[in-house]
Amino acid sequence: MRRATSLVLAAVTVLGALSAVPAHADSPPEADSRGLDHCTGTAPVTCHFDVAPGVYTVSVLLGGDSAGSTTVTAETRRTMLAETATEPGQRLHRSFTVDVREPEGEPTGPSGSPGLDLVFAGTAPQLSALRVKPAHHVRQLLLIGDSTVCDQPGDPYSGWGQQLPQLLGRGPVVANYADSGEGSQSFLDNPALFAAVRERIGRDDVVLIQLAHNDKQTPADVYRANLTTMIEGIRAEGGRPVLVTPIVRRWFNSDGTLNNGVALNVNGLGVDLPAEMRALAVAAEVPLIDLTALTKQRVEELGPEASKPLFLYNEKRDNTHTSVRGATEFAGLVHQELVAQGLVRSS
């Protein structure tokens, strides 16, 4: 994305419970018009900063003379701020942390553009000031997973890890190492995946592990051994492993339930992968987020028709991968559990 000269736009408040991220203690970037020199366009506004890989705090001042409604995404379509509205004349300060790395999306995907890319979109994007600065001593929330978790490169796909940053604001920075097509063995074998995660882990960083969808022919003992290797490796670096059972597939029985092996990730060998993960969490004394149970409850609650928009059924006849809406709802379930278990603070 190219730089521009100057820009005066306007911006936004948060719509709905998921987007209710409060303003933070750092001062708003009211006097820092230099940040807008890195931006171009109006709808959307695109901004590029030539920064080295690292973690950065982005502070924005949203609002203007007219009403606005803005979303903010960073790098590979990571949602940093959900749809946010402002009244005419209102100014709203928001800040968040962004992980800048290469590749910027999936670890085995294309590199993407160097530096930090931000997109201010929505129905009426408005931006009046912007500042980017290095973040120091920020806790990390690292993600290990597959295509249902990863930073998906294009519409209409979205992984829940791609939607998680909007719920954390300037809390832990999300470093999403989930990668499409990976199972528990391949994630260990590829040096761009688990080895890269280990290199990033600092003391008390939380590492979420959701791998199951692609363990289609993995025996139970191998699956548990692979997850145990990850748990031990994370702990060796001072991190805090958390097991996350996989999201359900939208595969209904005639009675309107998901009580079948396809939906609940029982693999081709008859291994109940979520059950194996639950048992391992107890044996290894690891926190567990039972996302299988949580997503099952939500999808069954909506039923066969109303649950379609959570997945890509309408677009792709896909009952496994999630839409932005589905990924956002499932990210909310993960966030609620992280807060309830004291793994992150409430925003």
C-alpha positions as CSV (number, residue, x, y, z in Angstrom):
1,M,0.0,0.0,0.0
2,R,1.4,3.5,-0.9
3,R,1.7,6.4,1.5
4,A,-0.2,9.6,1.0
5,T,0.3,13.2,2.1
6,S,-2.4,14.3,4.5
7,L,-5.8,13.2,5.5
8,V,-8.5,14.5,7.8
9,L,-11.4,12.1,8.2
10,A,-13.6,11.0,11.1
11,A,-14.9,8.0,13.1
12,V,-16.7,5.7,15.6
13,T,-18.2,4.0,18.9
14,V,-18.6,0.3,19.3
15,L,-21.8,-1.6,18.4
16,G,-22.8,-4.5,20.5
17,A,-21.3,-6.3,23.4
18,L,-18.4,-7.9,21.6
19,S,-17.1,-4.5,20.5
20,A,-17.3,-2.7,23.9
21,V,-13.6,-2.1,24.3
22,P,-13.0,0.8,26.6
23,A,-10.6,3.7,26.0
24,H,-7.2,3.1,27.6
25,A,-4.9,5.1,29.7
26,D,-2.5,6.3,27.0
27,S,-3.1,9.8,25.7
28,P,-5.1,10.1,22.4
29,P,-3.0,11.0,19.3
30,E,-4.7,14.4,18.9
31,A,-1.6,16.3,18.0
32,D,0.0,13.6,15.9
33,S,-1.2,14.4,12.4
34,R,2.0,12.8,11.1
35,G,0.3,9.4,11.4
36,L,-2.2,10.4,8.7
37,D,0.6,11.0,6.3
38,H,0.9,7.2,6.0
39,C,-2.8,6.9,4.9
40,T,-4.6,7.1,1.6
41,G,-8.3,6.9,0.5
42,T,-11.5,7.6,2.2
43,A,-13.7,4.4,2.1
44,P,-11.7,2.5,3.1
45,V,-8.8,4.4,4.5
46,T,-5.6,2.4,4.1
47,C,-2.5,3.1,6.1
48,H,1.0,1.6,5.9
49,F,3.9,2.0,8.3
50,D,7.4,0.8,7.4
51,V,8.2,-0.9,10.7
52,A,10.3,-3.9,11.6
53,P,8.7,-7.1,12.8
54,G,7.6,-6.7,16.4
55,V,4.6,-5.7,18.6
56,Y,3.1,-2.3,18.2
57,T,0.6,-0.1,20.0
58,V,-1.8,1.6,17.6
59,S,-3.7,4.6,19.0
60,V,-6.5,6.1,16.9
61,L,-8.9,9.1,17.3
62,L,-12.2,8.4,15.6
63,G,-14.9,10.9,15.0
64,G,-15.7,14.0,13.0
65,D,-18.2,16.6,12.1
66,S,-20.6,14.0,10.7
67,A,-21.7,10.7,12.0
68,G,-19.4,7.7,11.3
69,S,-19.2,4.0,11.5
70,T,-15.8,2.3,11.3
71,T,-14.1,-1.1,11.6
72,V,-10.3,-1.5,11.9
73,T,-8.4,-4.5,10.5
74,A,-4.7,-5.1,10.5
75,E,-2.3,-7.1,8.5
76,T,-4.1,-10.2,7.0
77,R,-7.7,-9.2,7.8
78,R,-7.3,-9.4,11.6
79,T,-10.2,-7.5,13.2
80,M,-8.8,-5.0,15.7
81,L,-11.9,-2.9,16.3
82,A,-15.4,-4.1,15.5
83,E,-18.0,-1.8,13.9
84,T,-17.9,1.4,15.9
85,A,-20.2,4.4,15.6
86,T,-19.8,8.1,16.5
87,E,-22.3,10.9,16.7
88,P,-21.7,14.1,14.7
89,G,-18.9,16.1,16.5
90,Q,-17.9,13.2,18.7
91,R,-14.3,12.1,19.1
92,L,-13.5,8.6,20.4
93,H,-10.0,7.3,21.4
94,R,-9.2,3.6,21.0
95,S,-5.9,1.7,21.1
96,F,-4.9,-1.9,20.4
97,T,-1.7,-4.0,20.0
98,V,-0.7,-5.6,16.7
99,D,1.7,-8.4,16.0
100,V,3.8,-7.6,13.0
101,R,5.8,-10.5,11.5
102,E,6.7,-12.3,8.3
103,P,4.7,-14.1,6.9
104,E,2.0,-11.8,8.3
105,G,-0.8,-14.3,8.0
106,E,-0.6,-18.1,7.9
107,P,3.0,-19.2,8.7
108,T,3.2,-21.3,5.5
109,G,1.4,-18.7,3.4
110,P,2.7,-15.7,1.3
111,S,4.8,-13.2,3.1
112,G,2.4,-10.3,2.6
113,S,3.6,-6.7,2.5
114,P,6.5,-5.7,4.9
115,G,5.7,-3.4,7.8
116,L,2.3,-2.7,9.3
117,D,-0.9,-2.4,7.3
118,L,-4.1,-1.0,8.7
119,V,-7.5,-0.6,7.0
120,F,-10.3,1.6,8.4
121,A,-13.5,0.5,6.7
122,G,-17.2,0.2,7.7
123,T,-20.3,2.0,6.4
124,A,-18.8,5.5,7.0
125,P,-15.1,5.2,8.0
126,Q,-13.7,8.3,9.7
127,L,-10.3,8.8,11.2
128,S,-9.0,12.1,12.6
129,A,-5.6,11.0,14.2
130,L,-3.4,8.0,14.3
131,R,-0.2,7.0,16.1
132,V,1.9,3.8,16.0
133,K,4.7,3.1,18.5
134,P,6.6,0.0,19.7
135,A,4.9,-1.9,22.6
136,H,7.0,-3.0,25.5
137,H,6.5,-5.9,28.0
138,V,3.2,-7.0,26.4
139,R,2.0,-10.5,27.2
140,Q,1.3,-12.7,24.3
141,L,-1.6,-15.0,23.4
142,L,-0.2,-17.4,20.9
143,L,-2.5,-19.6,18.8
144,I,-1.8,-23.1,17.5
145,G,-4.5,-24.4,15.2
146,D,-5.8,-25.2,11.7
147,S,-8.0,-23.4,9.1
148,T,-10.8,-22.8,11.6
149,V,-8.4,-20.7,13.7
150,C,-6.0,-19.1,11.3
151,D,-5.8,-15.6,9.7
152,Q,-7.7,-16.5,6.5
153,P,-6.3,-14.5,3.5
154,G,-9.6,-13.8,1.7
155,D,-13.4,-13.5,2.0
156,P,-15.7,-15.1,2.8
157,Y,-13.4,-17.2,5.1
158,S,-12.4,-16.2,8.6
159,G,-10.8,-18.2,11.5
160,W,-11.8,-17.4,15.1
161,G,-8.3,-16.4,15.9
162,Q,-8.6,-13.7,13.3
163,Q,-11.5,-12.2,15.2
164,L,-10.0,-12.5,18.7
165,P,-7.9,-9.3,18.8
166,Q,-11.0,-7.0,18.8
167,L,-11.9,-8.4,22.2
168,L,-8.6,-7.7,23.8
169,G,-7.8,-4.1,22.9
170,R,-4.4,-3.4,24.5
171,G,-4.5,-6.6,26.4
172,P,-2.4,-9.6,25.4
173,V,-1.3,-9.3,21.7
174,V,-2.6,-12.2,19.6
175,A,0.2,-14.0,17.7
176,N,-1.8,-16.4,15.4
177,Y,0.3,-19.3,14.2
178,A,-2.6,-21.4,13.1
179,D,-2.2,-22.8,9.6
180,S,-4.6,-24.4,7.1
181,G,-4.5,-28.1,6.8
182,E,-2.4,-28.9,9.9
183,G,-2.9,-31.8,12.2
184,S,-1.1,-32.5,15.5
185,Q,1.8,-34.3,13.7
186,S,2.3,-31.9,10.9
187,F,2.3,-28.9,13.2
188,L,5.2,-30.5,15.2
189,D,7.1,-31.5,12.1
190,N,7.2,-28.2,10.3
191,P,9.8,-25.8,11.7
192,A,7.7,-22.8,10.6
193,L,5.0,-23.9,13.1
194,F,5.6,-25.3,16.5
195,A,9.3,-24.5,16.6
196,A,8.5,-20.9,15.6
197,V,5.9,-20.7,18.4
198,R,8.4,-22.0,21.0
199,E,10.9,-19.2,20.0
200,R,8.2,-16.6,20.7
201,I,7.1,-17.8,24.1
202,G,7.9,-15.6,27.1
203,R,7.2,-16.3,30.7
204,D,3.5,-16.6,31.5
205,D,2.5,-16.2,27.8
206,V,-0.7,-18.2,27.1
207,V,-0.6,-20.7,24.2
208,L,-4.0,-22.0,22.9
209,I,-3.9,-25.4,21.1
210,Q,-6.8,-26.4,18.8
211,L,-5.8,-29.2,16.5
212,A,-8.2,-32.0,15.6
213,H,-10.0,-31.4,12.3
214,N,-7.1,-32.7,10.2
215,D,-6.2,-35.6,12.5
216,K,-8.5,-37.8,10.4
217,Q,-6.5,-41.0,10.7
218,T,-4.4,-40.3,13.8
219,P,-4.5,-43.1,16.5
220,A,-5.5,-42.0,20.0
221,D,-2.1,-42.7,21.5
222,V,-0.3,-40.7,18.8
223,Y,-2.7,-37.8,19.1
224,R,-2.2,-37.6,22.9
225,A,1.5,-38.0,22.5
226,N,1.7,-35.1,20.0
227,L,-0.4,-32.8,22.3
228,T,1.8,-33.8,25.2
229,T,4.9,-32.9,23.3
230,M,3.4,-29.4,22.7
231,I,2.4,-29.0,26.3
232,E,5.8,-29.9,27.6
233,G,7.6,-27.7,25.0
234,I,5.4,-24.7,26.0
235,R,6.0,-25.3,29.7
236,A,9.8,-25.6,29.1
237,E,9.7,-22.0,27.7
238,G,7.8,-20.7,30.7
239,G,4.5,-20.5,28.8
240,R,1.0,-21.6,29.9
241,P,-0.6,-24.2,27.5
242,V,-4.3,-24.3,27.2
243,L,-6.1,-27.1,25.3
244,V,-9.1,-26.0,23.1
245,T,-11.4,-28.7,21.7
246,P,-12.3,-28.1,18.0
247,I,-15.4,-26.2,16.8
248,V,-18.2,-28.5,15.6
249,R,-19.1,-29.1,12.0
250,R,-22.6,-28.0,11.1
251,W,-23.8,-31.6,10.4
252,F,-27.3,-32.1,11.8
253,N,-29.2,-35.2,12.6
254,S,-32.9,-35.4,11.6
255,D,-33.8,-34.6,15.2
256,G,-32.0,-31.3,15.0
257,T,-29.0,-32.3,17.1
258,L,-25.3,-32.6,16.3
259,N,-24.9,-35.9,18.1
260,N,-22.9,-37.7,15.4
261,G,-19.2,-38.3,14.7
262,V,-18.9,-35.9,11.8
263,A,-20.1,-33.0,13.8
264,L,-18.2,-33.8,16.9
265,N,-14.9,-34.6,15.3
266,V,-14.7,-38.4,15.8
267,N,-12.0,-39.4,13.3
268,G,-11.9,-42.2,10.7
269,L,-10.4,-44.6,13.2
270,G,-13.3,-44.0,15.7
271,V,-11.1,-41.8,17.9
272,D,-13.2,-39.2,19.7
273,L,-10.6,-36.4,19.5
274,P,-12.4,-33.9,21.8
275,A,-12.8,-36.6,24.4
276,E,-9.1,-37.4,24.1
277,M,-8.2,-33.8,24.7
278,R,-10.5,-33.5,27.7
279,A,-8.9,-36.5,29.3
280,L,-5.4,-35.2,28.6
281,A,-6.3,-31.8,30.1
282,V,-7.1,-33.6,33.4
283,A,-4.1,-35.9,33.3
284,A,-1.6,-33.1,32.4
285,E,-3.3,-30.5,34.6
286,V,-3.8,-28.2,31.7
287,P,-6.7,-25.6,31.4
288,L,-9.3,-26.7,28.9
289,I,-11.7,-24.6,26.8
290,D,-14.4,-27.0,25.6
291,L,-15.1,-25.2,22.4
292,T,-16.7,-28.3,21.0
293,A,-19.4,-28.2,23.7
294,L,-19.8,-24.4,23.5
295,T,-20.2,-24.3,19.7
296,K,-22.5,-27.4,19.7
297,Q,-24.8,-25.6,22.1
298,R,-24.8,-22.4,20.0
299,V,-25.3,-24.2,16.6
300,E,-28.1,-26.4,18.0
301,E,-29.7,-23.4,19.6
302,L,-29.9,-21.7,16.2
303,G,-31.0,-24.9,14.4
304,P,-30.4,-26.1,10.8
305,E,-31.5,-23.0,9.0
306,A,-30.4,-20.1,11.3
307,S,-27.0,-21.7,11.8
308,K,-26.0,-21.6,8.1
309,P,-24.6,-18.0,8.3
310,L,-22.1,-19.0,11.0
311,F,-20.5,-21.3,8.4
312,L,-20.0,-21.0,4.7
313,Y,-22.9,-23.1,3.7
314,N,-24.7,-20.5,1.6
315,E,-21.5,-19.5,-0.2
316,K,-19.6,-22.8,-0.5
317,R,-21.9,-25.5,0.9
318,D,-19.1,-25.7,3.6
319,N,-20.2,-26.9,7.0
320,T,-16.7,-26.8,8.6
321,H,-15.2,-23.3,7.9
322,T,-16.7,-20.2,9.4
323,S,-17.8,-16.9,8.1
324,V,-16.8,-13.6,9.7
325,R,-20.0,-13.8,11.8
326,G,-19.4,-17.3,12.9
327,A,-15.7,-16.7,13.6
328,T,-16.6,-13.6,15.6
329,E,-19.2,-15.5,17.7
330,F,-16.8,-18.4,18.3
331,A,-14.0,-16.0,19.3
332,G,-16.4,-14.5,21.8
333,L,-16.9,-18.0,23.3
334,V,-13.1,-18.4,23.6
335,H,-12.7,-15.0,25.1
336,Q,-15.4,-15.6,27.7
337,E,-13.6,-18.8,28.8
338,L,-10.2,-17.1,28.9
339,V,-11.7,-14.5,31.2
340,A,-13.6,-17.0,33.3
341,Q,-10.5,-19.1,33.9
342,G,-8.4,-16.1,34.8
343,L,-6.1,-16.5,31.8
344,V,-6.8,-12.9,30.5
345,R,-8.3,-9.9,32.1
346,S,-11.8,-8.7,31.2
347,S,-11.7,-5.7,28.8
